Amino acid sequence: MGASLLLHKRISTTLAKAKELKKFVEPLVTRAKEDSTHNRRIAFSYLKSKEAIKSLFGEVIEKVGTRPGGYTRIIKTGFRLGDNAEMCIIELVDFNELMLKDAAPAKKTTRRSRRSSGAETSAPAAPKAAAPAPVVDEVEEAPIAEAEVVEEAPIAEAEVVEEASPVAEAAAEETAAPETSEESETEEK
């Protein structure tokens, strides 16, 4: 099974066999980090396959050689129909193209601050899905975009004023309410 894992990079088996295979393969991968005749002979004594040794010391070490450990991954897939054994897939970590594609776009995203000069904020705001080359062209059209920003600013101020006026009215009512209650108390006495 160790030779099959190194040749195919992923195999499907039961969970118990996968856990034992992990204990068997990971020390071999660690030993393969140093490519020497002694290490090749030790790996061959375990695997008994020239193709597996070539794969281990070639493409496997090329991808996982920088890792300090954890060269395999076990993914549970469910239960087998016949005997209800728990099945899983054991794979070498850096060989799963689907997981590498998912991780790559997440790292490329960057956040941009809203606080910057007017020309810089207006250019990216206009084309949301534009390529980097058209963004440079739209920087030249910055005066038009700045006019749009100026038009939006008074609206925002108007909203703030509207929000402030109900608060001021509520505060005025609260101050008026205690005075009326004091007056009513003095009238009762």
C-alpha positions in Angstrom: 0.0 0.0 0.0 2.9 2.4 0.7 4.2 1.9 -2.9 0.7 2.4 -4.3 0.3 5.7 -2.3 3.7 7.0 -3.5 2.9 6.0 -7.2 -0.7 7.2 -7.3 -0.5 10.0 -4.7 -4.0 9.1 -3.5 -5.7 5.8 -2.6 -9.0 4.7 -1.1 -9.0 2.3 1.9 -10.4 1.7 5.3 -9.7 4.1 8.1 -7.7 1.6 10.2 -5.4 0.7 7.3 -4.9 4.4 6.4 -3.8 5.2 9.9 -1.3 2.4 9.9 -0.1 3.4 6.4 0.5 6.9 7.6 2.8 5.6 10.3 4.6 3.6 7.7 5.0 6.2 4.9 5.8 9.4 6.8 9.2 8.2 8.2 10.1 7.2 4.7 9.3 10.6 3.3 11.4 12.2 6.1 14.3 9.9 5.3 14.0 10.8 1.6 14.7 14.4 2.3 18.4 13.6 2.3 19.0 11.8 -1.0 21.8 9.4 -0.3 22.5 5.8 -1.3 22.0 4.6 2.3 18.5 6.3 2.5 17.5 4.9 -0.9 18.5 1.3 0.2 16.5 1.6 3.4 13.5 2.9 1.6 13.8 0.1 -1.0 14.0 -2.5 1.9 10.5 -1.3 3.0 8.8 -0.6 -0.4 10.4 -3.3 -2.6 9.6 -1.2 -5.7 12.0 0.7 -7.9 9.2 2.9 -9.4 8.0 3.8 -5.9 11.6 4.8 -4.9 12.0 6.9 -8.0 8.7 8.6 -7.3 9.6 9.1 -3.6 13.0 10.6 -4.2 11.8 12.5 -7.3 8.5 14.2 -7.5 7.2 13.6 -3.9 10.3 15.2 -2.2 10.2 18.0 -4.8 6.7 19.1 -3.5 6.8 18.1 0.2 10.5 18.5 0.9 10.1 21.9 2.7 7.5 20.6 5.1 8.6 19.7 8.7 6.1 16.8 8.8 2.5 15.9 8.1 3.0 14.6 4.5 -0.3 12.7 4.3 -3.9 13.6 4.7 -6.8 11.3 5.6 -10.3 12.3 4.4 -13.2 10.2 5.6 -15.7 9.3 2.9 -18.4 7.3 4.7 -19.1 3.7 5.3 -18.7 0.6 3.0 -22.0 -1.0 2.1 -21.0 -4.7 2.6 -19.5 -4.7 6.1 -20.1 -1.0 7.2 -16.3 -0.4 7.5 -15.4 3.3 7.7 -13.8 4.2 4.4 -11.4 7.1 3.7 -9.0 8.5 1.1 -5.4 8.9 2.1 -3.3 11.3 0.0 -0.1 13.1 -0.2 -0.7 16.7 0.9 0.6 18.9 -1.9 -0.8 16.7 -4.7 -4.5 17.6 -4.4 -5.0 20.1 -7.2 -8.6 20.9 -6.2 -7.6 22.0 -2.7 -4.6 24.0 -4.0 -6.9 25.9 -6.4 -9.3 26.7 -3.6 -6.5 28.0 -1.4 -4.8 30.1 -4.1 -7.6 32.8 -4.7 -8.1 33.3 -1.0 -4.4 34.4 -0.6 -4.6 36.8 -3.6 -7.3 39.0 -2.3 -6.3 42.3 -0.7 -8.1 44.9 1.2 -8.0 48.5 0.3 -8.5 51.3 2.7 -11.3 53.8 2.0 -9.2 56.6 3.3 -7.0 57.9 0.5 -6.9 60.8 -2.0 -10.0 61.5 -4.1 -8.4 60.4 -7.4 -7.4 57.0 -6.1 -10.7 56.2 -4.5 -12.8 57.3 -7.4 -10.9 55.3 -10.1 -11.4 51.9 -8.5 -15.0 52.7 -7.5 -16.1 53.3 -11.1 -15.1 49.9 -12.7 -15.5 47.1 -10.2 -14.6 44.2 -12.6 -12.1 46.1 -14.8 -8.6 44.8 -15.5 -5.6 46.8 -14.3 -4.9 48.4 -17.7 -8.4 50.2 -17.9 -7.9 51.5 -14.3 -4.9 53.5 -15.5 -7.1 55.0 -18.3 -9.8 56.0 -15.9 -7.3 57.9 -13.6 -7.1 60.4 -16.5 -10.8 60.9 -16.2 -10.5 61.7 -12.5 -12.2 65.2 -12.7 -15.5 63.6 -13.8 -15.3 61.0 -11.0 -14.4 63.7 -8.5 -17.6 65.6 -9.4 -19.6 62.5 -8.6 -17.9 62.3 -5.2 -18.6 65.9 -4.5 -22.3 65.3 -5.3 -22.4 62.4 -2.9 -20.9 64.3 0.0 -23.8 66.7 0.7 -26.2 63.9 0.6 -24.3 62.2 3.4 -24.3 65.4 5.4 -28.0 65.8 4.9 -28.5 62.3 6.3 -26.5 63.1 9.3 -28.5 66.3 9.9 -31.7 64.3 9.6 -30.5 61.7 12.1 -29.3 64.5 14.5 -32.7 66.3 14.5 -34.7 63.4 15.9 -32.1 63.0 18.6 -32.3 66.7 19.4 -36.1 66.5 19.5 -35.9 63.5 21.9 -33.5 65.3 24.1 -35.7 68.4 24.2 -38.7 66.3 25.1 -36.8 64.6 27.9 -35.8 67.9 29.4 -39.3 69.2 29.0 -40.9 66.1 30.6 -39.2 66.5 34.0 -40.2 70.2 34.2 -43.8 69.3 33.6 -43.7 66.6 36.3 -42.2 69.1 38.8 -44.9 71.6 37.9 -47.6 69.0 38.4 -46.1 68.1 41.8 -46.1 71.7 42.9 -49.7 72.0 41.8 -50.7 68.9 43.8 -49.2 70.4 47.0 
